[in-house]
Amino acid sequence: MRNRTLTKRRKILIIGICLVLLLPVIGMLISDEVDWSSFDFLIAAVLLSTFGFLIDFISSKIQSRRLKGLALACLIILLILIWGELAVGLFGTPWAGNELKAQN
């Protein structure tokens, strides 16, 4: 019974990730403002899958509600910060395509 529940949760997780990745596709069809390359979709899929399965792992392994909530909150904040950095360069790192300029 437990195996069936895990499989169902993982299917729901994968469907959720696909639905989130459909949002930029719809945005690209509606507007010229959204311009994602296949590399953008690949990075988003890897990022969402990694964090999704980490959230699933934490949810299933940690029993304490307080510790589970703290771990999930930290993970979600980390996801938002990484996504924001990759999207608009919140911190100006080379990850976002910003080059470090030599200071004189």
PyMOL commands that place a pseudoatom at each C-alpha (Angstrom):
pseudoatom trace, name=CA, resn=MET, resi=1, chain=A, elem=C, hetatm=0, pos=[0.000, 0.000, 0.000]
pseudoatom trace, name=CA, resn=ARG, resi=2, chain=A, elem=C, hetatm=0, pos=[2.825, 2.414, 0.871]
pseudoatom trace, name=CA, resn=ASN, resi=3, chain=A, elem=C, hetatm=0, pos=[4.545, 1.818, -2.483]
pseudoatom trace, name=CA, resn=ARG, resi=4, chain=A, elem=C, hetatm=0, pos=[1.329, 2.661, -4.327]
pseudoatom trace, name=CA, resn=THR, resi=5, chain=A, elem=C, hetatm=0, pos=[1.010, 5.906, -2.353]
pseudoatom trace, name=CA, resn=LEU, resi=6, chain=A, elem=C, hetatm=0, pos=[4.598, 6.911, -3.177]
pseudoatom trace, name=CA, resn=THR, resi=7, chain=A, elem=C, hetatm=0, pos=[4.074, 6.161, -6.855]
pseudoatom trace, name=CA, resn=LYS, resi=8, chain=A, elem=C, hetatm=0, pos=[0.870, 8.230, -6.892]
pseudoatom trace, name=CA, resn=ARG, resi=9, chain=A, elem=C, hetatm=0, pos=[2.631, 11.153, -5.156]
pseudoatom trace, name=CA, resn=ARG, resi=10, chain=A, elem=C, hetatm=0, pos=[5.469, 11.033, -7.656]
pseudoatom trace, name=CA, resn=LYS, resi=11, chain=A, elem=C, hetatm=0, pos=[3.043, 10.995, -10.588]
pseudoatom trace, name=CA, resn=ILE, resi=12, chain=A, elem=C, hetatm=0, pos=[1.268, 14.030, -9.140]
pseudoatom trace, name=CA, resn=LEU, resi=13, chain=A, elem=C, hetatm=0, pos=[4.664, 15.715, -8.669]
pseudoatom trace, name=CA, resn=ILE, resi=14, chain=A, elem=C, hetatm=0, pos=[5.698, 15.088, -12.283]
pseudoatom trace, name=CA, resn=ILE, resi=15, chain=A, elem=C, hetatm=0, pos=[2.330, 16.335, -13.576]
pseudoatom trace, name=CA, resn=GLY, resi=16, chain=A, elem=C, hetatm=0, pos=[2.707, 19.467, -11.426]
pseudoatom trace, name=CA, resn=ILE, resi=17, chain=A, elem=C, hetatm=0, pos=[6.191, 20.131, -12.814]
pseudoatom trace, name=CA, resn=CYS, resi=18, chain=A, elem=C, hetatm=0, pos=[4.884, 19.722, -16.374]
pseudoatom trace, name=CA, resn=LEU, resi=19, chain=A, elem=C, hetatm=0, pos=[2.027, 22.129, -15.668]
pseudoatom trace, name=CA, resn=VAL, resi=20, chain=A, elem=C, hetatm=0, pos=[4.447, 24.733, -14.304]
pseudoatom trace, name=CA, resn=LEU, resi=21, chain=A, elem=C, hetatm=0, pos=[6.607, 24.336, -17.424]
pseudoatom trace, name=CA, resn=LEU, resi=22, chain=A, elem=C, hetatm=0, pos=[3.523, 24.877, -19.588]
pseudoatom trace, name=CA, resn=LEU, resi=23, chain=A, elem=C, hetatm=0, pos=[3.133, 28.419, -18.236]
pseudoatom trace, name=CA, resn=PRO, resi=24, chain=A, elem=C, hetatm=0, pos=[6.081, 29.868, -20.224]
pseudoatom trace, name=CA, resn=VAL, resi=25, chain=A, elem=C, hetatm=0, pos=[4.948, 27.935, -23.307]
pseudoatom trace, name=CA, resn=ILE, resi=26, chain=A, elem=C, hetatm=0, pos=[1.545, 29.608, -23.070]
pseudoatom trace, name=CA, resn=GLY, resi=27, chain=A, elem=C, hetatm=0, pos=[3.277, 32.933, -22.411]
pseudoatom trace, name=CA, resn=MET, resi=28, chain=A, elem=C, hetatm=0, pos=[5.376, 32.503, -25.548]
pseudoatom trace, name=CA, resn=LEU, resi=29, chain=A, elem=C, hetatm=0, pos=[2.236, 31.828, -27.600]
pseudoatom trace, name=CA, resn=ILE, resi=30, chain=A, elem=C, hetatm=0, pos=[0.420, 34.873, -26.238]
pseudoatom trace, name=CA, resn=SER, resi=31, chain=A, elem=C, hetatm=0, pos=[3.205, 37.454, -26.082]
pseudoatom trace, name=CA, resn=ASP, resi=32, chain=A, elem=C, hetatm=0, pos=[6.595, 38.271, -27.527]
pseudoatom trace, name=CA, resn=GLU, resi=33, chain=A, elem=C, hetatm=0, pos=[7.744, 39.317, -24.043]
pseudoatom trace, name=CA, resn=VAL, resi=34, chain=A, elem=C, hetatm=0, pos=[8.336, 35.689, -23.015]
pseudoatom trace, name=CA, resn=ASP, resi=35, chain=A, elem=C, hetatm=0, pos=[11.327, 34.276, -24.877]
pseudoatom trace, name=CA, resn=TRP, resi=36, chain=A, elem=C, hetatm=0, pos=[12.573, 30.969, -23.477]
pseudoatom trace, name=CA, resn=SER, resi=37, chain=A, elem=C, hetatm=0, pos=[15.114, 28.794, -25.269]
pseudoatom trace, name=CA, resn=SER, resi=38, chain=A, elem=C, hetatm=0, pos=[15.251, 25.020, -25.005]
pseudoatom trace, name=CA, resn=PHE, resi=39, chain=A, elem=C, hetatm=0, pos=[18.137, 25.488, -22.547]
pseudoatom trace, name=CA, resn=ASP, resi=40, chain=A, elem=C, hetatm=0, pos=[15.869, 27.618, -20.317]
pseudoatom trace, name=CA, resn=PHE, resi=41, chain=A, elem=C, hetatm=0, pos=[13.281, 24.830, -20.291]
pseudoatom trace, name=CA, resn=LEU, resi=42, chain=A, elem=C, hetatm=0, pos=[15.967, 22.251, -19.509]
pseudoatom trace, name=CA, resn=ILE, resi=43, chain=A, elem=C, hetatm=0, pos=[17.328, 24.258, -16.576]
pseudoatom trace, name=CA, resn=ALA, resi=44, chain=A, elem=C, hetatm=0, pos=[13.813, 24.920, -15.258]
pseudoatom trace, name=CA, resn=ALA, resi=45, chain=A, elem=C, hetatm=0, pos=[12.897, 21.232, -15.537]
pseudoatom trace, name=CA, resn=VAL, resi=46, chain=A, elem=C, hetatm=0, pos=[16.055, 20.151, -13.696]
pseudoatom trace, name=CA, resn=LEU, resi=47, chain=A, elem=C, hetatm=0, pos=[15.564, 22.798, -11.015]
pseudoatom trace, name=CA, resn=LEU, resi=48, chain=A, elem=C, hetatm=0, pos=[11.881, 22.014, -10.462]
pseudoatom trace, name=CA, resn=SER, resi=49, chain=A, elem=C, hetatm=0, pos=[12.470, 18.251, -10.509]
pseudoatom trace, name=CA, resn=THR, resi=50, chain=A, elem=C, hetatm=0, pos=[15.332, 18.443, -8.032]
pseudoatom trace, name=CA, resn=PHE, resi=51, chain=A, elem=C, hetatm=0, pos=[13.446, 20.646, -5.613]
pseudoatom trace, name=CA, resn=GLY, resi=52, chain=A, elem=C, hetatm=0, pos=[10.198, 18.732, -6.114]
pseudoatom trace, name=CA, resn=PHE, resi=53, chain=A, elem=C, hetatm=0, pos=[11.774, 15.404, -5.264]
pseudoatom trace, name=CA, resn=LEU, resi=54, chain=A, elem=C, hetatm=0, pos=[13.670, 16.955, -2.344]
pseudoatom trace, name=CA, resn=ILE, resi=55, chain=A, elem=C, hetatm=0, pos=[10.389, 18.304, -0.990]
pseudoatom trace, name=CA, resn=ASP, resi=56, chain=A, elem=C, hetatm=0, pos=[8.815, 14.871, -1.434]
pseudoatom trace, name=CA, resn=PHE, resi=57, chain=A, elem=C, hetatm=0, pos=[11.779, 13.240, 0.329]
pseudoatom trace, name=CA, resn=ILE, resi=58, chain=A, elem=C, hetatm=0, pos=[11.659, 15.675, 3.254]
pseudoatom trace, name=CA, resn=SER, resi=59, chain=A, elem=C, hetatm=0, pos=[7.897, 15.263, 3.554]
pseudoatom trace, name=CA, resn=SER, resi=60, chain=A, elem=C, hetatm=0, pos=[8.176, 11.504, 3.774]
pseudoatom trace, name=CA, resn=LYS, resi=61, chain=A, elem=C, hetatm=0, pos=[11.268, 11.188, 5.997]
pseudoatom trace, name=CA, resn=ILE, resi=62, chain=A, elem=C, hetatm=0, pos=[10.953, 13.908, 8.648]
pseudoatom trace, name=CA, resn=GLN, resi=63, chain=A, elem=C, hetatm=0, pos=[8.304, 13.148, 11.270]
pseudoatom trace, name=CA, resn=SER, resi=64, chain=A, elem=C, hetatm=0, pos=[8.428, 16.313, 13.403]
pseudoatom trace, name=CA, resn=ARG, resi=65, chain=A, elem=C, hetatm=0, pos=[5.963, 18.873, 12.035]
pseudoatom trace, name=CA, resn=ARG, resi=66, chain=A, elem=C, hetatm=0, pos=[8.080, 21.810, 13.187]
pseudoatom trace, name=CA, resn=LEU, resi=67, chain=A, elem=C, hetatm=0, pos=[11.311, 20.452, 11.683]
pseudoatom trace, name=CA, resn=LYS, resi=68, chain=A, elem=C, hetatm=0, pos=[9.517, 19.431, 8.492]
pseudoatom trace, name=CA, resn=GLY, resi=69, chain=A, elem=C, hetatm=0, pos=[7.995, 22.905, 8.148]
pseudoatom trace, name=CA, resn=LEU, resi=70, chain=A, elem=C, hetatm=0, pos=[11.336, 24.587, 8.728]
pseudoatom trace, name=CA, resn=ALA, resi=71, chain=A, elem=C, hetatm=0, pos=[13.126, 22.339, 6.228]
pseudoatom trace, name=CA, resn=LEU, resi=72, chain=A, elem=C, hetatm=0, pos=[10.435, 22.850, 3.582]
pseudoatom trace, name=CA, resn=ALA, resi=73, chain=A, elem=C, hetatm=0, pos=[10.391, 26.622, 4.115]
pseudoatom trace, name=CA, resn=CYS, resi=74, chain=A, elem=C, hetatm=0, pos=[14.188, 26.802, 3.728]
pseudoatom trace, name=CA, resn=LEU, resi=75, chain=A, elem=C, hetatm=0, pos=[14.038, 24.671, 0.586]
pseudoatom trace, name=CA, resn=ILE, resi=76, chain=A, elem=C, hetatm=0, pos=[11.300, 26.796, -0.982]
pseudoatom trace, name=CA, resn=ILE, resi=77, chain=A, elem=C, hetatm=0, pos=[13.160, 30.024, -0.157]
pseudoatom trace, name=CA, resn=LEU, resi=78, chain=A, elem=C, hetatm=0, pos=[16.307, 28.564, -1.744]
pseudoatom trace, name=CA, resn=LEU, resi=79, chain=A, elem=C, hetatm=0, pos=[14.332, 27.636, -4.874]
pseudoatom trace, name=CA, resn=ILE, resi=80, chain=A, elem=C, hetatm=0, pos=[12.881, 31.155, -5.129]
pseudoatom trace, name=CA, resn=LEU, resi=81, chain=A, elem=C, hetatm=0, pos=[16.321, 32.756, -4.707]
pseudoatom trace, name=CA, resn=ILE, resi=82, chain=A, elem=C, hetatm=0, pos=[17.954, 30.516, -7.331]
pseudoatom trace, name=CA, resn=TRP, resi=83, chain=A, elem=C, hetatm=0, pos=[15.045, 31.016, -9.745]
pseudoatom trace, name=CA, resn=GLY, resi=84, chain=A, elem=C, hetatm=0, pos=[15.181, 34.789, -9.227]
pseudoatom trace, name=CA, resn=GLU, resi=85, chain=A, elem=C, hetatm=0, pos=[18.912, 34.883, -9.780]
pseudoatom trace, name=CA, resn=LEU, resi=86, chain=A, elem=C, hetatm=0, pos=[18.655, 32.879, -12.986]
pseudoatom trace, name=CA, resn=ALA, resi=87, chain=A, elem=C, hetatm=0, pos=[15.676, 34.915, -14.216]
pseudoatom trace, name=CA, resn=VAL, resi=88, chain=A, elem=C, hetatm=0, pos=[16.719, 38.496, -13.516]
pseudoatom trace, name=CA, resn=GLY, resi=89, chain=A, elem=C, hetatm=0, pos=[20.094, 38.439, -11.780]
pseudoatom trace, name=CA, resn=LEU, resi=90, chain=A, elem=C, hetatm=0, pos=[19.047, 39.421, -8.254]
pseudoatom trace, name=CA, resn=PHE, resi=91, chain=A, elem=C, hetatm=0, pos=[22.614, 39.180, -6.957]
pseudoatom trace, name=CA, resn=GLY, resi=92, chain=A, elem=C, hetatm=0, pos=[24.559, 39.893, -10.151]
pseudoatom trace, name=CA, resn=THR, resi=93, chain=A, elem=C, hetatm=0, pos=[26.399, 36.571, -10.277]
pseudoatom trace, name=CA, resn=PRO, resi=94, chain=A, elem=C, hetatm=0, pos=[27.776, 35.077, -13.495]
pseudoatom trace, name=CA, resn=TRP, resi=95, chain=A, elem=C, hetatm=0, pos=[24.968, 32.452, -13.318]
pseudoatom trace, name=CA, resn=ALA, resi=96, chain=A, elem=C, hetatm=0, pos=[22.536, 35.066, -14.551]
pseudoatom trace, name=CA, resn=GLY, resi=97, chain=A, elem=C, hetatm=0, pos=[24.797, 36.000, -17.453]
pseudoatom trace, name=CA, resn=ASN, resi=98, chain=A, elem=C, hetatm=0, pos=[26.422, 38.920, -15.676]
pseudoatom trace, name=CA, resn=GLU, resi=99, chain=A, elem=C, hetatm=0, pos=[30.140, 39.184, -16.168]
pseudoatom trace, name=CA, resn=LEU, resi=100, chain=A, elem=C, hetatm=0, pos=[32.262, 40.330, -13.301]
pseudoatom trace, name=CA, resn=LYS, resi=101, chain=A, elem=C, hetatm=0, pos=[34.012, 43.528, -14.309]
pseudoatom trace, name=CA, resn=ALA, resi=102, chain=A, elem=C, hetatm=0, pos=[37.433, 44.400, -13.097]
pseudoatom trace, name=CA, resn=GLN, resi=103, chain=A, elem=C, hetatm=0, pos=[37.448, 47.368, -10.783]
pseudoatom trace, name=CA, resn=ASN, resi=104, chain=A, elem=C, hetatm=0, pos=[40.043, 50.073, -11.323]
for i in range(1, 104): cmd.bond("trace and resi %d" % i, "trace and resi %d" % (i + 1))
show_as sticks, trace
zoom trace
